[in-house]
Amino acid sequence: MLTVKDVAHASHVAPSAVRFYEEQGLIQARRTTGNQRRFDENAACRIRFARLAQRVGLTVREIADIFQALPEKPSAQDWARVADSLVAEAEARVADLRRDLDALQTVTTRCTTGIVR
């Protein structure tokens, strides 16, 4: 079982981020008899996936929904499914952004040439 500090180090985040992800339900801690948090080895993987997913625009709630499908002890195949889901979502968001950029260029051209229709 890992401490907050261990998880923070393994996932390249501050200890406060570990507590944040726990509060949001992305990771879960067990409490020791001294009331200290202890995490399993999957906590760091969940945080690393979550941070990447946030960078492509997913909300913490959307990430939590994806993680709901994971068993308590995810296998390599389980993580691959999560990665596939995140890649598909990121690709869809990139496609949306490309359409928005095209629309922006169209509007810019029309506005700068005086052809606003």
C-alpha angles and dihedrals in degrees: 000000000000131000124228088259092051092051092045091053094046093048097040095238136115118267088248089061090054089054090046093053089048091052089050092052097245092119132020131215131203118216124234122221085264089056094249121145119249124185133194122241092265093068093081092049091050091051093047091050091045093052092051091047090051090052090058091050107266117141123233088250092054090049091049089053090053091048091052088077092058119099119233091263105032119207126217088264091053091053090047090056090051090049091049090051092050093047091050091050092047092050091051091051091048090052090051091050091050090053090049091050091051090050091048091053091049092051092045092051092048093047095046093047095044094244102126110166 
